[in-house]
């Protein structure tokens, strides 16, 4: 049976590995960290329940915190409770990303997936398959595979080596802090002139984040305590009490590849498409895209050349629909400031670095 190498062991990469292993395809997942993700609260949207169960991870939902309400203070709109009506897409679960990652790794290992701590440094595709050079703790090594899945996250390292081009939305950075104690089961969001705050609770704590532009995020990172002191009394909904860690930052702008598959490869998760956190779709799309990518790869190596094209078309439709409406959530303009005006009008543009060295 042909073998598949997956570069990246996040939710999308592991979902793809599980899907492949369920179909008895030999899979190796290469990830530089070689361990589970850091503790971080994330929202798992209501629609993700079916895919989570299909991946054999029902216990993750049982152990998660059911979100009882979503409350926002969005400028002139004032305080609003959105309830948990599934039709609004707001009902979901507060997930500890570390526990999700651990559950997915255990599931993959139980199905016979090989997990390798290494980083992909070079790839070479030929008619006989792929030669992939990885940097492991013991030194460089060459692995061979018949098919490769790029789950390297936003860098999309393999897809870009295959001439795929990245389209980006406007620069956006999330500055995150971990909360040391559980909060009530309510997700919160609050707009401010230079960005917006949110909290995601889970059973052992939670995460508070501030989504802003890159320049503001840089200033926060330079003096985080001073920043928290300057804003804590200006927030009417989100509380900054209980922050137990220094902040860390994440690129969270929208992104998408112009094509997500080619001869012997496909991309999934953030490598294929990344979503502004205002959509609350990031984790859901990572899991579902990974699952469908794994099945498309299994079909392809079984002789169905159309399967990756169908996967690409379905993902493209999801991306276009989501990205086409993202700016509308900023267009309410709760504050007439450069941040809100920019994100209300901005669209997707080509990356300045559309390819990376082989």
Phi, psi and omega per residue, in radians:
X1 nan 2.294 3.097
X2 -1.005 2.665 -3.092
X3 -1.892 2.622 3.130
X4 -2.076 2.360 3.021
X5 -1.893 2.260 3.098
X6 -1.946 2.116 3.093
X7 -1.618 1.832 -3.135
X8 2.097 2.182 -3.089
X9 -1.958 0.576 3.031
X10 -1.427 -2.962 -3.105
X11 -0.979 -0.737 -3.116
X12 -1.186 -0.790 3.139
X13 -1.092 -0.738 3.137
X14 -1.245 -0.612 3.074
X15 -1.108 -0.718 3.090
X16 -1.107 -0.718 3.134
X17 -1.095 -0.742 3.126
X18 -1.099 -0.784 -3.132
X19 -1.074 -0.737 3.126
X20 -1.171 -0.793 -3.108
X21 -1.116 -0.609 3.090
X22 -1.089 -0.426 3.122
X23 -1.740 0.277 3.031
X24 1.159 0.478 3.067
X25 -1.611 2.217 3.095
X26 -1.076 2.264 -3.048
X27 -2.295 2.372 2.964
X28 -2.120 2.208 3.079
X29 -1.823 2.153 3.141
X30 -1.885 2.106 -3.114
X31 -2.459 2.293 -3.048
X32 -1.174 -0.469 -3.101
X33 -1.371 -0.597 -3.139
X34 1.122 0.342 -3.107
X35 -2.659 3.102 -3.128
X36 -1.289 2.845 -3.129
X37 -1.213 2.860 3.084
X38 -1.193 2.754 3.079
X39 -1.124 2.193 3.134
X40 -2.792 2.328 3.100
X41 -1.377 2.305 3.087
X42 -2.378 2.626 3.103
X43 -1.532 2.218 2.995
X44 -1.797 1.916 -3.017
X45 -1.153 2.761 -3.058
X46 -0.919 -0.743 -3.082
X47 -1.176 -0.197 -3.099
X48 -1.384 -0.207 -3.048
X49 -0.998 -0.746 -3.077
X50 -1.126 -0.754 -3.117
X51 -1.233 -0.619 3.099
X52 -1.080 -0.785 3.126
X53 -1.156 -0.686 3.135
X54 -1.104 -0.512 3.101
X55 -1.390 0.011 3.140
X56 1.379 0.513 -3.043
X57 -2.108 0.576 -3.112
X58 -0.984 -0.587 -3.104
X59 -1.131 -0.399 3.099
X60 -1.122 -0.724 3.102
X61 -1.192 -0.663 3.132
X62 -1.100 -0.563 -3.107
X63 -1.606 -0.090 -3.098
X64 -1.497 2.937 3.116
X65 -1.624 2.051 3.112
X66 -1.247 2.141 -3.133
X67 -1.264 2.126 -3.074
X68 -1.561 -0.360 -3.100
X69 -2.877 2.693 3.012
X70 -2.134 2.090 -3.051
X71 -2.087 2.367 3.136
X72 -2.340 2.672 2.988
X73 -2.224 1.672 -2.972
X74 -1.938 1.249 3.088
X75 1.125 -2.250 -3.050
X76 -1.120 -0.334 -3.139
X77 -1.184 -0.347 3.130
X78 1.285 -2.949 -3.094
X79 -1.299 2.232 -3.129
X80 -2.312 2.408 3.000
X81 -1.859 2.161 -3.056
X82 -1.694 -0.032 3.124
X83 1.145 -2.835 -3.116
X84 -2.265 0.500 -3.124
X85 -1.137 2.112 -3.077
X86 -0.983 -0.527 -3.125
X87 -1.117 -0.392 3.101
X88 -1.465 -0.146 -3.116
X89 1.261 0.357 -3.047
X90 -1.858 -0.348 3.115
X91 -1.235 2.342 -3.136
X92 -3.002 -2.783 -3.087
X93 -2.271 2.528 2.971
X94 -1.536 2.037 -3.030
X95 -1.954 2.380 2.938
X96 -1.445 1.982 -3.058
X97 -1.004 -0.596 3.118
X98 -1.085 -0.785 -3.122
X99 -1.197 -0.655 3.081
X100 -1.092 -0.803 -3.135
X101 -1.071 -0.734 -3.142
X102 -1.122 -0.734 3.130
X103 -1.120 -0.690 -3.132
X104 -1.213 -0.682 3.092
X105 -1.125 -0.739 3.114
X106 -1.085 -0.731 3.126
X107 -1.107 -0.770 3.141
X108 -1.112 -0.800 3.129
X109 -1.076 -0.682 3.129
X110 -1.105 -0.434 3.124
X111 -1.605 0.003 3.097
X112 1.677 0.186 3.107
X113 -1.217 2.423 3.051
X114 -1.602 2.200 3.101
X115 -1.883 2.175 -3.100
X116 -2.108 2.310 3.046
X117 -1.486 1.807 -3.093
X118 -2.954 2.861 3.105
X119 -2.109 2.308 3.091
X120 -1.246 2.204 -3.139
X121 -1.948 -0.588 3.133
X122 -2.508 2.595 3.063
X123 -2.344 2.527 3.077
X124 -2.467 2.094 -3.135
X125 -1.776 2.436 3.096
X126 -2.473 -3.109 3.141
X127 -1.165 -0.366 -3.113
X128 -1.703 0.038 3.118
X129 2.221 -2.739 -3.040
X130 -1.993 2.417 2.889
X131 -1.904 2.113 -3.057
X132 -2.107 2.051 3.108
X133 -1.575 2.209 3.138
X134 -2.116 2.629 3.049
X135 -1.800 1.881 -3.129
X136 -1.819 2.917 3.108
X137 -0.957 -0.557 -3.123
X138 -1.498 -0.071 -3.137
X139 2.200 3.139 -3.118
X140 -1.215 2.636 -3.106
X141 -2.659 2.597 3.098
X142 -1.896 2.188 3.106
X143 -1.918 2.676 -3.130
X144 -2.117 2.469 -3.141
X145 -2.621 2.731 3.073
X146 -1.526 -0.403 -3.079
X147 -2.592 2.558 -3.107
X148 -2.227 2.378 3.035
X149 -2.005 2.175 3.106
X150 -1.526 1.880 3.036
X151 -2.176 0.694 -3.062
X152 -1.431 0.112 3.141
X153 1.448 -2.818 -3.041
X154 -0.945 -0.581 3.111
X155 -1.067 -0.460 3.123
X156 0.799 0.905 -2.953
X157 -1.073 -0.741 -3.093
X158 -1.313 -0.792 -3.136
X159 -1.028 -0.700 -3.125
X160 -1.235 -0.509 3.020
X161 -1.179 -0.373 3.103
X162 -1.671 0.385 3.054
X163 1.294 0.175 3.023
X164 -1.154 2.528 -3.138
X165 -1.902 2.429 -3.141
X166 -1.665 2.287 2.984
X167 -1.784 2.336 -3.087
X168 -2.098 2.545 2.915
X169 -1.453 -3.075 -3.131
X170 -1.117 2.632 -3.118
X171 -0.965 2.350 -3.101
X172 -2.671 2.313 -3.101
X173 -2.275 2.381 3.023
X174 -1.791 2.160 3.026
X175 -1.735 2.168 -2.946
X176 -2.100 2.537 3.023
X177 -2.290 2.537 3.076
X178 -1.595 2.435 3.076
X179 -1.683 2.442 -2.994
X180 -1.555 -0.058 -3.095
X181 -2.496 2.635 3.125
X182 -1.065 2.513 3.029
X183 -1.850 2.926 3.016
X184 -1.048 2.794 -2.979
X185 -1.404 0.922 -3.129
X186 -2.174 2.287 3.008
X187 -1.582 2.436 -3.070
X188 -2.206 2.597 3.060
X189 -2.497 2.404 -3.098
X190 -2.517 2.230 3.132
X191 -1.502 2.495 3.032
X192 -2.357 2.946 -3.056
X193 -0.990 -0.566 -3.018
X194 -1.927 0.247 3.132
X195 2.721 -2.872 -3.134
X196 -2.448 2.580 -3.122
X197 -1.783 2.688 3.000
X198 -2.637 2.721 3.014
X199 -2.233 2.428 3.037
X200 -2.167 1.937 3.125
X201 -1.481 2.639 2.903
X202 -2.407 -3.100 -2.919
X203 -1.164 -0.444 -3.099
X204 -1.943 0.062 -3.137
X205 2.938 -2.193 3.130
X206 2.891 -3.124 3.141
X207 -2.328 2.420 3.010
X208 -2.029 2.325 -3.108
X209 -2.271 2.650 3.045
X210 -2.149 2.057 -3.108
X211 -1.719 2.114 -2.986
X212 -2.639 -3.008 3.102
X213 -1.472 2.916 -3.031
X214 -1.127 -0.674 -3.112
X215 -1.146 -0.743 3.110
X216 -1.148 -0.709 3.115
X217 -1.061 -0.663 3.123
X218 -1.138 -0.716 3.120
X219 -1.151 -0.668 3.119
X220 -1.102 -0.792 -3.110
X221 -1.100 -0.508 -3.135
X222 -1.286 -0.521 -3.114
X223 -2.601 1.216 -3.025
X224 -1.122 -0.697 -3.122
X225 -1.127 -0.740 3.123
X226 -1.113 -0.669 3.122
X227 -1.132 -0.820 -3.140
X228 -1.053 -0.719 3.129
X229 -1.101 -0.583 -3.060
X230 -1.364 -0.368 -3.048
X231 -1.969 -0.280 -2.988
X232 -1.058 -0.554 -3.129
X233 -1.533 -0.059 3.141
X234 -1.672 -0.216 -3.117
X235 -1.539 2.335 -3.109
X236 -1.709 -0.281 -3.064
X237 -2.129 -0.972 -3.073
X238 -1.332 2.208 3.096
X239 -1.691 2.403 3.118
X240 -1.748 0.156 3.087
X241 -1.246 2.518 3.075
X242 1.559 0.109 3.080
X243 -1.161 2.228 -3.000
X244 -2.072 0.020 -3.080
X245 -2.356 2.770 2.916
X246 -1.128 2.777 -3.116
X247 -1.355 2.743 2.921
X248 -2.347 2.766 -3.014
X249 -2.074 2.633 3.109
X250 -2.420 2.348 2.970
X251 -1.143 2.170 -3.111
X252 -2.312 0.417 3.079
X253 -1.245 2.758 3.049
X254 -1.174 2.559 3.114
X255 -2.717 2.709 3.084
X256 -2.813 2.523 3.017
X257 -1.403 2.617 3.081
X258 -1.290 -0.391 2.947
X259 -2.653 2.499 -2.979
X260 -1.946 0.139 3.098
X261 -2.634 2.789 3.116
X262 -2.815 -2.849 -3.100
X263 -1.165 1.853 3.056
X264 1.417 0.211 -3.131
X265 -2.647 2.773 2.902
X266 -2.666 2.837 -3.131
X267 -2.017 2.650 -3.138
X268 -2.587 2.970 -3.127
X269 1.101 -2.584 -3.118
X270 -1.121 -0.362 3.071
X271 -1.134 -0.542 3.135
X272 -1.614 -0.738 -3.114
X273 -2.796 2.288 3.101
X274 -2.113 2.583 -2.975
X275 -2.154 2.409 3.017
X276 -0.917 2.327 -3.113
X277 -1.072 -0.265 3.117
X278 -1.140 -0.331 3.133
X279 -1.450 -0.296 -3.096
X280 0.991 0.521 -3.062
X281 -1.988 -0.041 -2.981
X282 -1.012 -0.953 -3.077
X283 -1.209 -0.708 3.095
X284 -0.998 -0.858 -3.114
X285 -1.188 -0.576 3.086
X286 -1.093 -0.804 -3.123
X287 -1.175 -0.797 -3.093
X288 -1.240 -0.733 3.122
X289 -1.115 -0.695 3.109
X290 -1.083 -0.776 3.133
X291 -1.059 -0.831 -3.125
X292 -1.233 -0.560 3.080
X293 -1.126 -0.761 3.120
X294 -1.046 -0.754 3.133
X295 -1.209 -0.635 3.097
X296 -1.134 -0.703 3.102
X297 -1.140 -0.724 3.109
X298 -1.073 -0.734 3.107
X299 -1.129 -0.713 -3.090
X300 -1.103 -0.779 -3.110
X301 -1.324 -0.166 3.019
X302 -1.592 0.008 3.059
X303 1.940 -0.033 -3.134
X304 -1.588 1.624 -3.086
X305 -1.215 -0.298 -3.110
X306 -1.449 -0.337 -3.035
X307 -1.001 -0.838 3.105
X308 -1.090 -0.546 3.119
X309 -1.203 -0.679 3.082
X310 -1.129 -0.769 3.082
X311 -0.997 -0.811 -3.128
X312 -1.056 -0.750 -3.120
X313 -1.146 -0.736 3.128
X314 -1.146 -0.744 3.136
X315 -1.164 -0.705 3.112
X316 -1.044 -0.715 3.122
X317 -1.103 -0.750 3.109
X318 -1.094 -0.781 -3.121
X319 -1.101 -0.832 -3.109
X320 -1.084 -0.730 -3.131
X321 -1.138 -0.748 -3.103
X322 -1.246 -0.839 -3.101
X323 -1.180 -0.497 -3.135
X324 -1.199 -0.397 -3.107
X325 -1.903 -0.128 -3.086
X326 -1.040 -0.778 -3.080
X327 -1.140 -0.386 -3.139
X328 -1.173 -0.484 3.123
X329 -1.276 -0.343 3.019
X330 -1.590 -0.337 -3.007
X331 -1.237 -0.196 3.045
X332 -1.102 -0.320 3.100
X333 0.809 1.110 3.092
X334 -1.064 -0.394 3.035
X335 -2.395 2.343 3.132
X336 -1.509 1.276 -3.094
X337 -2.224 2.872 -3.127
X338 -0.966 -0.672 -3.123
X339 -1.030 -0.897 -3.061
X340 -1.254 -0.679 3.118
X341 -1.115 -0.738 -3.106
X342 -1.102 -0.825 -3.085
X343 -1.316 -0.343 3.072
X344 -1.314 -0.372 -3.034
X345 -1.950 -0.315 -2.967
X346 -1.276 2.611 3.036
X347 -2.128 -2.898 -3.134
X348 -1.563 2.429 3.133
X349 -2.319 2.745 3.097
X350 -1.146 2.498 3.053
X351 -1.201 2.581 3.063
X352 -1.220 -0.362 3.131
X353 -2.066 1.501 -3.071
X354 -1.440 -0.170 3.116
X355 -2.521 2.742 3.111
X356 -2.203 2.753 -3.124
X357 -1.084 2.608 3.095
X358 -1.286 nan nan
